[in-house]
Amino acid sequence: MLNDHAERLGSGDVLDALQEYLASRTALRRLIRAETELSDSAWNALVELRAEGEQGRSLTPKELASRLQLRSASITALVDKLVRLGHVDRTTSSVDRRGLSLSITDSGIEFIDRHDRAREPEQAVAARLDPTAAELVVRVLDELSSAAGRSFSAAE
């Protein structure tokens, strides 16, 4: 049974709480971006390269551009910066000597892991949810995401 406070909450309260959480995440991301001087695309590139590295693989610039939905000119500048910072290695492909292979360096892994720790308090909150509550949160967020997409396309 719900407590009295929970019974008084309405849809506006849910959306207000979600908006407050999203604002706090945006502020945290802004702080990390200011400290690291990396764009969201550069950050996402490191995340992609770390995931591939964990599987013993690398990516070509074209594959990385596709995953990040960037044009080749943008990916070139982004990779140049990450190489210059020592977070990414760019080597000749072992499959095609004309091609390039991108992989995250140990420095890049340490860098992203250090900044990923900013999410630990959120992960601790999520870990405390019982399975029923976790399922409800995921379902509500999925439905809100879907509804947001529908409302945008309806506004066109």
PyMOL commands that place a pseudoatom at each C-alpha (Angstrom):
pseudoatom trace, name=CA, resn=MET, resi=1, chain=A, elem=C, hetatm=0, pos=[0.000, 0.000, 0.000]
pseudoatom trace, name=CA, resn=LEU, resi=2, chain=A, elem=C, hetatm=0, pos=[1.239, 3.498, -0.812]
pseudoatom trace, name=CA, resn=ASN, resi=3, chain=A, elem=C, hetatm=0, pos=[1.981, 5.988, 1.928]
pseudoatom trace, name=CA, resn=ASP, resi=4, chain=A, elem=C, hetatm=0, pos=[-0.059, 9.219, 2.112]
pseudoatom trace, name=CA, resn=HIS, resi=5, chain=A, elem=C, hetatm=0, pos=[2.597, 11.291, 0.334]
pseudoatom trace, name=CA, resn=ALA, resi=6, chain=A, elem=C, hetatm=0, pos=[2.850, 8.824, -2.542]
pseudoatom trace, name=CA, resn=GLU, resi=7, chain=A, elem=C, hetatm=0, pos=[-0.937, 8.814, -2.933]
pseudoatom trace, name=CA, resn=ARG, resi=8, chain=A, elem=C, hetatm=0, pos=[-0.935, 12.624, -3.362]
pseudoatom trace, name=CA, resn=LEU, resi=9, chain=A, elem=C, hetatm=0, pos=[1.714, 12.630, -6.130]
pseudoatom trace, name=CA, resn=GLY, resi=10, chain=A, elem=C, hetatm=0, pos=[0.461, 13.284, -9.621]
pseudoatom trace, name=CA, resn=SER, resi=11, chain=A, elem=C, hetatm=0, pos=[1.844, 13.253, -13.121]
pseudoatom trace, name=CA, resn=GLY, resi=12, chain=A, elem=C, hetatm=0, pos=[3.118, 16.821, -12.724]
pseudoatom trace, name=CA, resn=ASP, resi=13, chain=A, elem=C, hetatm=0, pos=[5.158, 15.755, -9.697]
pseudoatom trace, name=CA, resn=VAL, resi=14, chain=A, elem=C, hetatm=0, pos=[6.716, 12.896, -11.655]
pseudoatom trace, name=CA, resn=LEU, resi=15, chain=A, elem=C, hetatm=0, pos=[7.635, 15.166, -14.546]
pseudoatom trace, name=CA, resn=ASP, resi=16, chain=A, elem=C, hetatm=0, pos=[8.956, 17.859, -12.164]
pseudoatom trace, name=CA, resn=ALA, resi=17, chain=A, elem=C, hetatm=0, pos=[11.180, 15.314, -10.404]
pseudoatom trace, name=CA, resn=LEU, resi=18, chain=A, elem=C, hetatm=0, pos=[12.430, 14.006, -13.740]
pseudoatom trace, name=CA, resn=GLN, resi=19, chain=A, elem=C, hetatm=0, pos=[13.141, 17.544, -14.952]
pseudoatom trace, name=CA, resn=GLU, resi=20, chain=A, elem=C, hetatm=0, pos=[15.085, 18.274, -11.751]
pseudoatom trace, name=CA, resn=TYR, resi=21, chain=A, elem=C, hetatm=0, pos=[17.153, 15.125, -12.214]
pseudoatom trace, name=CA, resn=LEU, resi=22, chain=A, elem=C, hetatm=0, pos=[17.864, 15.944, -15.859]
pseudoatom trace, name=CA, resn=ALA, resi=23, chain=A, elem=C, hetatm=0, pos=[18.930, 19.478, -14.891]
pseudoatom trace, name=CA, resn=SER, resi=24, chain=A, elem=C, hetatm=0, pos=[21.350, 18.075, -12.310]
pseudoatom trace, name=CA, resn=ARG, resi=25, chain=A, elem=C, hetatm=0, pos=[22.797, 15.659, -14.904]
pseudoatom trace, name=CA, resn=THR, resi=26, chain=A, elem=C, hetatm=0, pos=[23.183, 18.510, -17.383]
pseudoatom trace, name=CA, resn=ALA, resi=27, chain=A, elem=C, hetatm=0, pos=[24.994, 20.597, -14.763]
pseudoatom trace, name=CA, resn=LEU, resi=28, chain=A, elem=C, hetatm=0, pos=[27.318, 17.688, -13.934]
pseudoatom trace, name=CA, resn=ARG, resi=29, chain=A, elem=C, hetatm=0, pos=[28.024, 17.088, -17.631]
pseudoatom trace, name=CA, resn=ARG, resi=30, chain=A, elem=C, hetatm=0, pos=[28.748, 20.820, -18.056]
pseudoatom trace, name=CA, resn=LEU, resi=31, chain=A, elem=C, hetatm=0, pos=[31.264, 20.688, -15.161]
pseudoatom trace, name=CA, resn=ILE, resi=32, chain=A, elem=C, hetatm=0, pos=[32.978, 17.612, -16.597]
pseudoatom trace, name=CA, resn=ARG, resi=33, chain=A, elem=C, hetatm=0, pos=[33.070, 19.200, -20.061]
pseudoatom trace, name=CA, resn=ALA, resi=34, chain=A, elem=C, hetatm=0, pos=[34.610, 22.383, -18.617]
pseudoatom trace, name=CA, resn=GLU, resi=35, chain=A, elem=C, hetatm=0, pos=[37.216, 20.418, -16.651]
pseudoatom trace, name=CA, resn=THR, resi=36, chain=A, elem=C, hetatm=0, pos=[38.126, 18.060, -19.475]
pseudoatom trace, name=CA, resn=GLU, resi=37, chain=A, elem=C, hetatm=0, pos=[37.705, 20.514, -22.356]
pseudoatom trace, name=CA, resn=LEU, resi=38, chain=A, elem=C, hetatm=0, pos=[36.120, 17.712, -24.356]
pseudoatom trace, name=CA, resn=SER, resi=39, chain=A, elem=C, hetatm=0, pos=[32.923, 17.916, -26.348]
pseudoatom trace, name=CA, resn=ASP, resi=40, chain=A, elem=C, hetatm=0, pos=[30.173, 15.372, -25.861]
pseudoatom trace, name=CA, resn=SER, resi=41, chain=A, elem=C, hetatm=0, pos=[31.241, 13.822, -29.173]
pseudoatom trace, name=CA, resn=ALA, resi=42, chain=A, elem=C, hetatm=0, pos=[34.826, 13.412, -27.959]
pseudoatom trace, name=CA, resn=TRP, resi=43, chain=A, elem=C, hetatm=0, pos=[33.578, 11.913, -24.708]
pseudoatom trace, name=CA, resn=ASN, resi=44, chain=A, elem=C, hetatm=0, pos=[31.320, 9.518, -26.609]
pseudoatom trace, name=CA, resn=ALA, resi=45, chain=A, elem=C, hetatm=0, pos=[34.221, 8.578, -28.888]
pseudoatom trace, name=CA, resn=LEU, resi=46, chain=A, elem=C, hetatm=0, pos=[36.264, 7.560, -25.839]
pseudoatom trace, name=CA, resn=VAL, resi=47, chain=A, elem=C, hetatm=0, pos=[33.336, 5.527, -24.520]
pseudoatom trace, name=CA, resn=GLU, resi=48, chain=A, elem=C, hetatm=0, pos=[32.982, 3.722, -27.871]
pseudoatom trace, name=CA, resn=LEU, resi=49, chain=A, elem=C, hetatm=0, pos=[36.710, 3.066, -28.134]
pseudoatom trace, name=CA, resn=ARG, resi=50, chain=A, elem=C, hetatm=0, pos=[36.880, 1.809, -24.548]
pseudoatom trace, name=CA, resn=ALA, resi=51, chain=A, elem=C, hetatm=0, pos=[34.019, -0.628, -25.219]
pseudoatom trace, name=CA, resn=GLU, resi=52, chain=A, elem=C, hetatm=0, pos=[35.754, -1.910, -28.356]
pseudoatom trace, name=CA, resn=GLY, resi=53, chain=A, elem=C, hetatm=0, pos=[39.064, -2.163, -26.514]
pseudoatom trace, name=CA, resn=GLU, resi=54, chain=A, elem=C, hetatm=0, pos=[37.417, -4.295, -23.831]
pseudoatom trace, name=CA, resn=GLN, resi=55, chain=A, elem=C, hetatm=0, pos=[36.511, -6.716, -26.644]
pseudoatom trace, name=CA, resn=GLY, resi=56, chain=A, elem=C, hetatm=0, pos=[40.050, -6.627, -28.028]
pseudoatom trace, name=CA, resn=ARG, resi=57, chain=A, elem=C, hetatm=0, pos=[38.960, -4.620, -31.064]
pseudoatom trace, name=CA, resn=SER, resi=58, chain=A, elem=C, hetatm=0, pos=[39.589, -1.192, -32.531]
pseudoatom trace, name=CA, resn=LEU, resi=59, chain=A, elem=C, hetatm=0, pos=[37.552, 1.012, -34.863]
pseudoatom trace, name=CA, resn=THR, resi=60, chain=A, elem=C, hetatm=0, pos=[38.275, 2.740, -38.118]
pseudoatom trace, name=CA, resn=PRO, resi=61, chain=A, elem=C, hetatm=0, pos=[37.580, 6.477, -38.255]
pseudoatom trace, name=CA, resn=LYS, resi=62, chain=A, elem=C, hetatm=0, pos=[34.652, 5.713, -40.585]
pseudoatom trace, name=CA, resn=GLU, resi=63, chain=A, elem=C, hetatm=0, pos=[33.141, 3.238, -38.077]
pseudoatom trace, name=CA, resn=LEU, resi=64, chain=A, elem=C, hetatm=0, pos=[33.558, 5.721, -35.228]
pseudoatom trace, name=CA, resn=ALA, resi=65, chain=A, elem=C, hetatm=0, pos=[31.990, 8.499, -37.318]
pseudoatom trace, name=CA, resn=SER, resi=66, chain=A, elem=C, hetatm=0, pos=[29.035, 6.249, -38.085]
pseudoatom trace, name=CA, resn=ARG, resi=67, chain=A, elem=C, hetatm=0, pos=[28.494, 5.357, -34.425]
pseudoatom trace, name=CA, resn=LEU, resi=68, chain=A, elem=C, hetatm=0, pos=[28.684, 9.003, -33.382]
pseudoatom trace, name=CA, resn=GLN, resi=69, chain=A, elem=C, hetatm=0, pos=[26.678, 10.170, -36.408]
pseudoatom trace, name=CA, resn=LEU, resi=70, chain=A, elem=C, hetatm=0, pos=[29.409, 12.601, -37.439]
pseudoatom trace, name=CA, resn=ARG, resi=71, chain=A, elem=C, hetatm=0, pos=[30.823, 13.564, -40.829]
pseudoatom trace, name=CA, resn=SER, resi=72, chain=A, elem=C, hetatm=0, pos=[34.358, 12.508, -41.750]
pseudoatom trace, name=CA, resn=ALA, resi=73, chain=A, elem=C, hetatm=0, pos=[35.725, 16.067, -41.424]
pseudoatom trace, name=CA, resn=SER, resi=74, chain=A, elem=C, hetatm=0, pos=[34.351, 16.296, -37.886]
pseudoatom trace, name=CA, resn=ILE, resi=75, chain=A, elem=C, hetatm=0, pos=[35.734, 12.899, -36.889]
pseudoatom trace, name=CA, resn=THR, resi=76, chain=A, elem=C, hetatm=0, pos=[39.182, 13.819, -38.215]
pseudoatom trace, name=CA, resn=ALA, resi=77, chain=A, elem=C, hetatm=0, pos=[39.379, 16.931, -36.020]
pseudoatom trace, name=CA, resn=LEU, resi=78, chain=A, elem=C, hetatm=0, pos=[37.982, 15.035, -33.038]
pseudoatom trace, name=CA, resn=VAL, resi=79, chain=A, elem=C, hetatm=0, pos=[40.461, 12.160, -33.403]
pseudoatom trace, name=CA, resn=ASP, resi=80, chain=A, elem=C, hetatm=0, pos=[43.334, 14.610, -33.919]
pseudoatom trace, name=CA, resn=LYS, resi=81, chain=A, elem=C, hetatm=0, pos=[42.515, 16.212, -30.566]
pseudoatom trace, name=CA, resn=LEU, resi=82, chain=A, elem=C, hetatm=0, pos=[42.180, 12.874, -28.746]
pseudoatom trace, name=CA, resn=VAL, resi=83, chain=A, elem=C, hetatm=0, pos=[45.493, 11.674, -30.210]
pseudoatom trace, name=CA, resn=ARG, resi=84, chain=A, elem=C, hetatm=0, pos=[47.164, 14.956, -29.226]
pseudoatom trace, name=CA, resn=LEU, resi=85, chain=A, elem=C, hetatm=0, pos=[45.857, 14.551, -25.648]
pseudoatom trace, name=CA, resn=GLY, resi=86, chain=A, elem=C, hetatm=0, pos=[47.246, 11.002, -25.536]
pseudoatom trace, name=CA, resn=HIS, resi=87, chain=A, elem=C, hetatm=0, pos=[43.829, 9.347, -25.110]
pseudoatom trace, name=CA, resn=VAL, resi=88, chain=A, elem=C, hetatm=0, pos=[43.716, 7.603, -28.507]
pseudoatom trace, name=CA, resn=ASP, resi=89, chain=A, elem=C, hetatm=0, pos=[46.232, 5.779, -30.697]
pseudoatom trace, name=CA, resn=ARG, resi=90, chain=A, elem=C, hetatm=0, pos=[45.885, 6.063, -34.468]
pseudoatom trace, name=CA, resn=THR, resi=91, chain=A, elem=C, hetatm=0, pos=[47.775, 3.333, -36.292]
pseudoatom trace, name=CA, resn=THR, resi=92, chain=A, elem=C, hetatm=0, pos=[47.891, 1.787, -39.728]
pseudoatom trace, name=CA, resn=SER, resi=93, chain=A, elem=C, hetatm=0, pos=[45.319, -0.970, -40.027]
pseudoatom trace, name=CA, resn=SER, resi=94, chain=A, elem=C, hetatm=0, pos=[46.680, -4.499, -39.900]
pseudoatom trace, name=CA, resn=VAL, resi=95, chain=A, elem=C, hetatm=0, pos=[44.007, -5.520, -42.428]
pseudoatom trace, name=CA, resn=ASP, resi=96, chain=A, elem=C, hetatm=0, pos=[44.432, -2.698, -44.947]
pseudoatom trace, name=CA, resn=ARG, resi=97, chain=A, elem=C, hetatm=0, pos=[47.681, -0.721, -44.857]
pseudoatom trace, name=CA, resn=ARG, resi=98, chain=A, elem=C, hetatm=0, pos=[45.886, 2.240, -46.436]
pseudoatom trace, name=CA, resn=GLY, resi=99, chain=A, elem=C, hetatm=0, pos=[43.364, 2.341, -43.601]
pseudoatom trace, name=CA, resn=LEU, resi=100, chain=A, elem=C, hetatm=0, pos=[43.620, 3.586, -40.055]
pseudoatom trace, name=CA, resn=SER, resi=101, chain=A, elem=C, hetatm=0, pos=[42.779, 1.918, -36.794]
pseudoatom trace, name=CA, resn=LEU, resi=102, chain=A, elem=C, hetatm=0, pos=[41.761, 3.788, -33.639]
pseudoatom trace, name=CA, resn=SER, resi=103, chain=A, elem=C, hetatm=0, pos=[42.133, 2.464, -30.128]
pseudoatom trace, name=CA, resn=ILE, resi=104, chain=A, elem=C, hetatm=0, pos=[41.922, 3.979, -26.670]
pseudoatom trace, name=CA, resn=THR, resi=105, chain=A, elem=C, hetatm=0, pos=[45.176, 4.271, -24.721]
pseudoatom trace, name=CA, resn=ASP, resi=106, chain=A, elem=C, hetatm=0, pos=[45.727, 3.379, -21.074]
pseudoatom trace, name=CA, resn=SER, resi=107, chain=A, elem=C, hetatm=0, pos=[45.730, 7.118, -20.418]
pseudoatom trace, name=CA, resn=GLY, resi=108, chain=A, elem=C, hetatm=0, pos=[42.352, 7.416, -22.156]
pseudoatom trace, name=CA, resn=ILE, resi=109, chain=A, elem=C, hetatm=0, pos=[40.909, 4.564, -20.102]
pseudoatom trace, name=CA, resn=GLU, resi=110, chain=A, elem=C, hetatm=0, pos=[42.158, 6.114, -16.851]
pseudoatom trace, name=CA, resn=PHE, resi=111, chain=A, elem=C, hetatm=0, pos=[40.791, 9.498, -17.923]
pseudoatom trace, name=CA, resn=ILE, resi=112, chain=A, elem=C, hetatm=0, pos=[37.290, 8.263, -18.706]
pseudoatom trace, name=CA, resn=ASP, resi=113, chain=A, elem=C, hetatm=0, pos=[37.168, 5.932, -15.697]
pseudoatom trace, name=CA, resn=ARG, resi=114, chain=A, elem=C, hetatm=0, pos=[38.084, 8.808, -13.390]
pseudoatom trace, name=CA, resn=HIS, resi=115, chain=A, elem=C, hetatm=0, pos=[35.246, 10.936, -14.734]
pseudoatom trace, name=CA, resn=ASP, resi=116, chain=A, elem=C, hetatm=0, pos=[32.804, 8.025, -14.831]
pseudoatom trace, name=CA, resn=ARG, resi=117, chain=A, elem=C, hetatm=0, pos=[33.104, 7.842, -11.053]
pseudoatom trace, name=CA, resn=ALA, resi=118, chain=A, elem=C, hetatm=0, pos=[30.931, 10.964, -10.951]
pseudoatom trace, name=CA, resn=ARG, resi=119, chain=A, elem=C, hetatm=0, pos=[28.015, 8.597, -11.664]
pseudoatom trace, name=CA, resn=GLU, resi=120, chain=A, elem=C, hetatm=0, pos=[28.689, 6.339, -8.668]
pseudoatom trace, name=CA, resn=PRO, resi=121, chain=A, elem=C, hetatm=0, pos=[26.194, 8.096, -6.358]
pseudoatom trace, name=CA, resn=GLU, resi=122, chain=A, elem=C, hetatm=0, pos=[23.454, 7.672, -8.977]
pseudoatom trace, name=CA, resn=GLN, resi=123, chain=A, elem=C, hetatm=0, pos=[24.365, 4.034, -9.490]
pseudoatom trace, name=CA, resn=ALA, resi=124, chain=A, elem=C, hetatm=0, pos=[24.170, 3.481, -5.725]
pseudoatom trace, name=CA, resn=VAL, resi=125, chain=A, elem=C, hetatm=0, pos=[20.636, 4.907, -5.657]
pseudoatom trace, name=CA, resn=ALA, resi=126, chain=A, elem=C, hetatm=0, pos=[19.574, 2.690, -8.568]
pseudoatom trace, name=CA, resn=ALA, resi=127, chain=A, elem=C, hetatm=0, pos=[21.161, -0.353, -6.910]
pseudoatom trace, name=CA, resn=ARG, resi=128, chain=A, elem=C, hetatm=0, pos=[19.010, 0.182, -3.805]
pseudoatom trace, name=CA, resn=LEU, resi=129, chain=A, elem=C, hetatm=0, pos=[15.770, -0.129, -5.782]
pseudoatom trace, name=CA, resn=ASP, resi=130, chain=A, elem=C, hetatm=0, pos=[13.917, -3.361, -5.298]
pseudoatom trace, name=CA, resn=PRO, resi=131, chain=A, elem=C, hetatm=0, pos=[13.223, -5.223, -8.559]
pseudoatom trace, name=CA, resn=THR, resi=132, chain=A, elem=C, hetatm=0, pos=[9.581, -4.091, -8.726]
pseudoatom trace, name=CA, resn=ALA, resi=133, chain=A, elem=C, hetatm=0, pos=[10.513, -0.419, -8.283]
pseudoatom trace, name=CA, resn=ALA, resi=134, chain=A, elem=C, hetatm=0, pos=[13.352, -0.730, -10.814]
pseudoatom trace, name=CA, resn=GLU, resi=135, chain=A, elem=C, hetatm=0, pos=[10.973, -2.281, -13.347]
pseudoatom trace, name=CA, resn=LEU, resi=136, chain=A, elem=C, hetatm=0, pos=[8.476, 0.546, -12.778]
pseudoatom trace, name=CA, resn=VAL, resi=137, chain=A, elem=C, hetatm=0, pos=[11.130, 3.263, -13.202]
pseudoatom trace, name=CA, resn=VAL, resi=138, chain=A, elem=C, hetatm=0, pos=[12.395, 1.695, -16.427]
pseudoatom trace, name=CA, resn=ARG, resi=139, chain=A, elem=C, hetatm=0, pos=[8.854, 1.301, -17.782]
pseudoatom trace, name=CA, resn=VAL, resi=140, chain=A, elem=C, hetatm=0, pos=[7.904, 4.905, -16.945]
pseudoatom trace, name=CA, resn=LEU, resi=141, chain=A, elem=C, hetatm=0, pos=[11.115, 6.296, -18.467]
pseudoatom trace, name=CA, resn=ASP, resi=142, chain=A, elem=C, hetatm=0, pos=[10.656, 4.177, -21.602]
pseudoatom trace, name=CA, resn=GLU, resi=143, chain=A, elem=C, hetatm=0, pos=[7.082, 5.415, -21.958]
pseudoatom trace, name=CA, resn=LEU, resi=144, chain=A, elem=C, hetatm=0, pos=[8.140, 9.040, -21.366]
pseudoatom trace, name=CA, resn=SER, resi=145, chain=A, elem=C, hetatm=0, pos=[10.888, 8.687, -23.979]
pseudoatom trace, name=CA, resn=SER, resi=146, chain=A, elem=C, hetatm=0, pos=[8.444, 7.257, -26.460]
pseudoatom trace, name=CA, resn=ALA, resi=147, chain=A, elem=C, hetatm=0, pos=[5.866, 9.947, -25.706]
pseudoatom trace, name=CA, resn=ALA, resi=148, chain=A, elem=C, hetatm=0, pos=[8.467, 12.694, -26.133]
pseudoatom trace, name=CA, resn=GLY, resi=149, chain=A, elem=C, hetatm=0, pos=[9.321, 11.346, -29.571]
pseudoatom trace, name=CA, resn=ARG, resi=150, chain=A, elem=C, hetatm=0, pos=[5.660, 11.228, -30.552]
pseudoatom trace, name=CA, resn=SER, resi=151, chain=A, elem=C, hetatm=0, pos=[4.999, 14.743, -29.300]
pseudoatom trace, name=CA, resn=PHE, resi=152, chain=A, elem=C, hetatm=0, pos=[7.915, 16.139, -31.305]
pseudoatom trace, name=CA, resn=SER, resi=153, chain=A, elem=C, hetatm=0, pos=[6.849, 14.499, -34.544]
pseudoatom trace, name=CA, resn=ALA, resi=154, chain=A, elem=C, hetatm=0, pos=[3.245, 15.653, -33.967]
pseudoatom trace, name=CA, resn=ALA, resi=155, chain=A, elem=C, hetatm=0, pos=[4.437, 19.269, -33.571]
pseudoatom trace, name=CA, resn=GLU, resi=156, chain=A, elem=C, hetatm=0, pos=[6.012, 19.364, -37.032]
for i in range(1, 156): cmd.bond("trace and resi %d" % i, "trace and resi %d" % (i + 1))
show_as sticks, trace
zoom trace
